[in-house]
Amino acid sequence: MTDDLLKRITARPEVFGGKPIVRDLRISVEHVLGLLAQGETPESVLDDYPDLEPDDIRACMAYAHAVIANDSLDAVSVSTR
């Protein structure tokens, strides 16, 4: 399940300096996690960003967990363009 979620995260050098983003939507993982850390609920984030889906929020959290746990991020799509 985690690999399926991580496939929603992409990184391209020309978008936000290569920071991880959600499904090429130009919404960074960092931004979503920052909103959640400030106390926003997943529902309010989804309301504010209608292109996001519930699995996108879970993907951001799975990404953060993988980074902290030093897990493999092979499922994240990274473009070298």
MARNUKE-744613 format. One line per 3 residues: number of its first residue (from 0); their letters; for each residue x, y, z of N, C-alpha, C. Coordinates in steps of 0.02 Angstrom, whole numbers, plus 32768, in hexadecimal, padded with zeros to 4 digits. Layout:
<atoms>
NUM> a> X Y Z X Y Z X Y Z | ...
</atoms>
This chain:
<atoms>
0> mtd> 8029 7FC4 8000 8000 8000 8000 802B 803F 8000 | 8062 803F 8026 808C 807A 802A 80AA 808A 7FE6 | 80C1 8057 7FC1 80DD 8064 7F7F 80A9 8082 7F50
3> dll> 806A 806A 7F55 8035 8087 7F2C 802C 80D1 7F3D | 802E 80E1 7F7C 8027 8127 7F91 8062 8151 7F79 | 809E 8135 7F80 80DA 815B 7F6C 80DD 8168 7F21
6> kri> 80BA 8140 7EFA 80B8 814C 7EB1 8094 818D 7EA1 | 806E 81A8 7ED1 804C 81E8 7EC7 807C 8223 7ECF | 80B7 8217 7EEA 80E8 824B 7EF6 811A 824C 7EBC
9> tar> 8124 8287 7EA1 8154 828F 7E6A 8184 82C8 7E7B | 81BB 82C9 7E57 81EB 8300 7E5F 8208 830F 7E1B | 8206 834F 7E08 8223 8365 7DC9 824D 83A3 7DD7
12> pev> 8289 83A5 7DBD 82B6 83DD 7DCB 8298 8421 7DBB | 826E 8425 7D89 8252 8466 7D74 8216 847C 7D9D | 81FE 8452 7DCB 81C5 8464 7DF5 81DB 8467 7E3D
15> fgg> 81D6 84A1 7E5B 81EA 84AC 7EA1 8230 8493 7EAF | 825D 849B 7E80 82A3 8488 7E8A 82AD 843E 7E96 | 8280 8415 7E7E 8286 83CD 7E87 8269 83B1 7EC7
18> kpi> 8248 83DD 7EEE 8228 83C4 7F2B 81F0 8394 7F18 | 81E1 8364 7F44 81AB 8334 7F36 8168 8358 7F32 | 8141 8346 7EFF 80FF 8363 7EF6 80CC 832A 7EEE
21> vrd> 808D 833C 7EF4 8057 830C 7EF0 803E 8308 7EA8 | 8044 82CE 7E8A 8028 82BF 7E47 8032 82F6 7E14 | 806B 8316 7E13 807A 834C 7DE3 8048 8385 7DE7
24> lri> 8029 838F 7E21 7FF7 83C4 7E29 8015 8407 7E3D | 8056 8409 7E46 8078 8446 7E5E 8061 8457 7EA5 | 8052 8423 7ECA 8044 842A 7F12 8079 83FF 7F34
27> sve> 80A3 841F 7F5B 80DB 83FA 7F78 80C6 83D1 7FB5 | 80EA 839A 7FBF 80E1 8371 7FFA 80EE 839B 8038 | 8121 83C5 8034 8133 83F0 806C 80F8 841E 807F
30> hvl> 80D6 8439 804E 809E 8466 805B 8064 8440 807D | 8054 8406 8063 801D 83DF 8080 802E 83CC 80C8 | 806C 83B4 80D3 8080 83A2 8117 8081 83DE 8146
33> gll> 8095 8418 812B 8095 8455 8153 804F 8468 8169 | 801F 8462 813C 7FDA 8471 814E 7FC1 8442 8185 | 7FD0 8402 817D 7FBB 83D1 81B0 7FDD 83E0 81F3
36> aqg> 801D 83F2 81F1 8042 8401 822E 8027 843F 8251 | 8009 846D 822B 7FEC 84A9 8248 7FA7 849C 8265 | 7F8F 845F 825E 7F4E 844E 827B 7F15 8449 824A
39> etp> 7F23 8454 820A 7EED 844B 81D8 7EDA 8402 81D6 | 7E9C 83F5 81CD 7E86 83B0 81C6 7E8F 839A 817D | 7E95 8359 8171 7E98 8342 812C 7E5C 835A 8103
42> esv> 7E22 835C 8123 7DE6 8371 8100 7DEB 83BB 80EA | 7E06 83E5 8116 7E0C 842C 8104 7E40 8436 80CD | 7E75 840E 80CE 7EA7 8412 8098 7E86 83FD 8056
45> ldd> 7E5F 83C8 8057 7E3D 83B2 801B 7E0B 83E6 8003 | 7DEA 8408 8031 7DBB 843D 801E 7DDF 8477 7FFD | 7E1A 8489 8018 7E40 84C1 7FFE 7E64 84B1 7FBC
48> ypd> 7E72 8472 7FB0 7E95 845B 7F74 7E6C 8424 7F54 | 7E39 8436 7F2E 7E0A 8404 7F13 7E29 83D1 7EE4 | 7E65 83DF 7EC9 7E85 83AD 7E9E 7EA5 8375 7EC6
51> lep> 7EAF 8380 7F06 7ECB 834C 7F31 7E96 8318 7F42 | 7EAD 82DB 7F4C 7E83 82A3 7F60 7E9A 828A 7FA4 | 7E6E 8267 7FC8 7E82 824D 800A 7EC3 8224 8008
54> ddi> 7ECC 81FC 7FD4 7F0A 81D6 7FCF 7F47 8202 7FC6 | 7F3E 823E 7FAC 7F77 826D 7FA6 7F90 8282 7FEA | 7F61 828F 8018 7F74 82A0 805D 7F99 8265 807C
57> rac> 7F7E 8229 8074 7F9F 81EE 808F 7FE4 81E4 806E | 7FEA 81F3 802E 802A 81ED 800B 805E 821C 8029 | 8049 8259 8039 8077 8289 8059 8090 826F 809C
60> may> 8062 8252 80C1 8075 8237 8103 80A2 81F9 80FB | 8093 81CF 80CA 80BC 8195 80BD 8102 81AA 80A7 | 8106 81DF 807F 8147 81F9 806A 816F 8211 80A6
63> aha> 814F 8238 80D1 8172 8251 810D 8189 8217 8138 | 8160 81E5 8140 8173 81AB 8168 81AF 8187 8149 | 81AD 817E 8107 81E4 815C 80E5 8226 8182 80ED
66> via> 8223 81C4 80E9 825F 81EC 80F1 827B 81E6 8138 | 824F 81EB 8169 8265 81E8 81AF 827F 81A2 81C0 | 825F 816F 81A4 8272 812B 81B4 82AB 8112 8188
69> nds> 82C4 813D 815A 82F8 812A 812B 82E4 80EF 8100 | 82A3 80EB 80F0 828A 80B7 80C4 829B 80C7 807C | 8292 8096 8052 829D 80A0 800A 8267 80CC 7FED
72> lda> 827B 80FA 7FC2 824C 8126 7FA0 824B 8115 7F55 | 8257 80D6 7F45 825A 80C1 7EFF 8218 80CD 7EDA | 81E0 80CD 7EFD 819F 80D6 7EDC 8192 811E 7EC8
75> vsv> 81B9 814D 7EE2 81B0 8194 7ED0 81CD 819F 7E8A | 81A5 81BF 7E61 81BA 81CD 7E1C 81E4 820D 7E1B | 8223 8205 7E06 8250 823E 7E03 8266 8248 7DBA
78> str> 8258 8282 7DA0 826A 8293 7D5C 82AE 82B5 7D5D | 82D7 82A5 7D2C 831A 82C4 7D28 831D 82F7 7CF0 | 82E4 830E 7CD9 82E2 8340 7CA3 8303 837F 7CB8
</atoms>
